Amino acid sequence: MMLHGDLELGARIKPLAESHYAEWVNVGRDLDTWPGAREAAHRAILRNGADRSRKLYTPAVLADERDRESLREMAHHGMRIRITTTPLSRGTTFIDRRTMILTGPEGPLSAARGPRTYTVSAAPALVDGAYALFEAAWESAIDLAAFLDSQRPRIDDQTSRVLRILGSGVTDETAARELGMSLRTYRRRVAELLVSLNAGSRFQAGVRVGELGLNRG
């Protein structure tokens, strides 16, 4: 079945989303696999239990801090979320391994053709085949917490002190004196910190600290 536009999809998917399903699986590059997907995920936690849902995303889903927080909240409630480096061409939803919803391709060309289309299938051969591909990608993917942790630099005590004073705005000479190290050592520590944060400047290092949730104080 082909659905044209978000309204048609909403009318079709709402009864499914509100039912007591056994399993709900989302595959995509962002939290909005379909309109209302993120809100439905929160409702599902309350209604069906988080352990009934699995979500597989590419690292692109972590680009926005609000999305990262939403994912952390879902995981906190027990929803199973993994990150895959395998390219995902389009959003896919599986409901109870019986129904599959494919999101139409995105981009300028598809937008020019009109409303986005969605393909709904309950054909066992198609659903089973696509679900097997999902399972393979899921097995090789990394748990959300582990993926985020792998992106987090290892900050020792001395580097934490450098990070703290770096954000205070004092001169290098003052910072080195307060930390009890030579100016040369302090600047070397700052340079090492920029490398560990993958930052090209001290300002960018501050941005990375915020992105990664590192504690300055």
C-alpha positions in Angstrom: 0.0 0.0 0.0 1.3 3.4 -1.0 0.5 6.4 1.3 0.9 9.9 0.0 1.8 12.6 2.6 2.0 12.7 6.3 -1.8 12.9 6.9 -2.4 9.6 5.2 0.4 8.0 7.1 -0.8 9.5 10.4 -4.3 8.0 9.9 -2.8 4.7 9.1 -0.1 4.5 11.8 -2.0 6.0 14.7 -4.1 2.9 15.6 -0.9 0.8 15.3 1.1 3.2 17.5 -1.7 3.2 20.2 -2.1 -0.6 20.2 -0.4 -2.9 22.7 2.1 -4.3 20.3 4.7 -6.9 21.1 7.6 -5.1 19.4 8.2 -1.8 17.6 11.4 -1.2 15.7 12.6 2.1 14.1 15.6 2.4 11.7 16.6 5.8 10.5 19.0 8.7 10.4 17.0 11.0 12.7 14.3 10.7 15.4 11.6 11.8 12.9 11.3 8.5 11.0 7.7 9.6 10.5 5.8 12.7 11.8 5.2 12.2 15.5 7.7 9.4 15.9 9.6 10.9 18.8 6.4 11.7 20.7 5.1 8.2 20.0 8.3 6.8 21.5 7.7 8.6 24.8 4.1 7.4 24.9 5.2 3.9 24.1 7.4 3.9 27.2 4.4 4.6 29.4 1.9 2.3 27.6 3.8 -0.7 26.3 7.1 -0.6 28.2 10.5 0.5 26.8 11.7 -3.1 26.5 9.4 -3.6 23.6 11.1 -1.1 21.3 14.4 -1.1 19.5 15.9 1.9 17.7 18.8 1.8 15.2 20.3 5.1 14.0 23.3 6.4 12.2 25.7 8.8 14.1 23.9 11.7 12.4 21.1 11.4 15.0 23.6 12.7 17.6 24.3 16.0 15.9 21.7 17.9 17.8 21.9 18.2 21.6 18.1 18.0 22.0 18.1 14.8 20.1 20.9 13.4 22.2 19.0 14.2 25.3 15.9 12.6 24.0 17.8 9.4 23.2 19.4 9.4 26.6 16.0 9.7 28.2 14.6 6.8 26.1 17.6 4.7 27.0 17.3 5.6 30.7 13.8 4.1 30.6 15.1 0.9 29.1 14.5 1.4 25.4 17.2 -0.4 23.4 19.1 2.0 21.2 22.1 1.3 19.0 24.2 3.4 16.6 25.4 1.9 13.3 28.1 3.2 10.9 26.3 1.2 8.1 24.6 3.7 5.7 20.9 3.7 6.0 19.0 4.8 2.9 15.6 5.5 4.4 13.6 5.3 7.5 12.0 2.0 8.3 9.5 0.9 10.9 8.6 -2.7 11.9 5.6 -3.5 14.0 5.4 -6.9 15.5 7.5 -8.2 12.6 4.3 -8.3 10.6 3.9 -4.7 9.3 6.7 -2.7 7.6 6.6 1.0 6.8 9.2 2.5 4.5 9.7 6.2 4.3 10.1 7.6 0.8 13.4 9.1 -0.3 14.2 12.6 0.8 15.9 15.5 -1.0 15.3 18.3 -3.5 14.1 16.0 -6.3 11.6 14.1 -4.1 10.4 17.4 -2.6 9.7 18.7 -6.1 7.5 15.7 -6.8 5.1 16.6 -4.0 4.3 15.1 -0.6 6.6 12.4 0.8 5.3 8.8 0.1 5.3 5.9 2.5 5.1 2.2 1.6 3.2 -0.1 3.9 3.6 -3.8 3.5 2.4 -6.9 5.4 3.7 -9.4 2.8 5.6 -12.0 4.9 8.4 -12.5 2.4 9.1 -8.7 2.1 8.8 -8.1 5.9 10.9 -11.1 6.9 13.7 -10.2 4.4 13.9 -6.6 5.5 13.8 -7.6 9.1 16.7 -10.0 8.6 18.7 -7.1 7.2 17.8 -5.0 10.3 18.9 -7.8 12.6 22.3 -8.1 10.9 22.8 -4.3 11.2 21.6 -4.4 14.8 24.1 -7.1 15.8 27.1 -5.1 14.4 25.9 -1.8 15.9 27.0 -0.3 19.1 24.9 0.5 22.2 24.1 4.2 22.5 25.9 4.6 25.9 29.0 2.8 24.6 29.1 4.8 21.4 28.8 8.1 23.3 31.5 6.9 25.7 33.8 6.0 22.9 33.5 9.6 21.6 34.4 11.0 25.1 38.1 11.9 25.6 39.8 10.4 28.7 40.4 13.4 30.9 42.8 12.9 33.8 42.9 15.1 37.0 45.7 17.4 35.7 44.0 17.9 32.3 40.7 18.6 34.2 42.5 21.4 36.0 43.8 22.8 32.7 40.3 22.5 31.2 38.9 24.4 34.2 41.3 27.3 34.1 41.2 27.4 30.3 37.6 28.5 30.6 38.3 31.2 33.1 39.8 33.5 30.6 43.1 34.2 32.4 46.4 34.6 30.6 48.6 31.6 30.0 51.2 33.1 32.4 48.6 33.4 35.2 47.2 29.9 34.5 50.6 28.3 34.6 51.4 30.0 37.9 48.1 28.9 39.5 48.6 25.4 38.3 52.2 25.3 39.6 53.7 24.5 36.2 56.0 26.2 33.7 54.5 28.2 30.9 55.9 25.8 28.4 54.3 22.8 30.2 51.0 24.6 30.5 50.9 25.4 26.8 51.9 21.8 26.0 49.0 20.6 28.1 46.6 23.0 26.3 47.8 21.7 22.9 47.3 18.1 24.0 43.8 19.0 25.2 42.9 20.5 21.8 44.1 17.3 20.1 42.1 15.0 22.5 39.0 17.2 21.9 39.6 17.3 18.2 39.4 21.1 18.4 41.2 23.6 16.2 41.1 26.4 18.7 40.5 27.1 22.4 37.1 28.5 21.5 36.2 25.3 19.7 37.5 23.3 22.6 34.9 25.0 24.8 32.2 24.1 22.3 33.4 20.5 22.3 33.3 20.4 26.1 29.6 21.4 25.9 28.8 18.9 23.2 30.4 16.0 25.1 29.0 17.0 28.5 32.5 17.1 30.1 32.6 18.6 33.6 34.5 21.8 33.9 34.1 22.2 37.6 
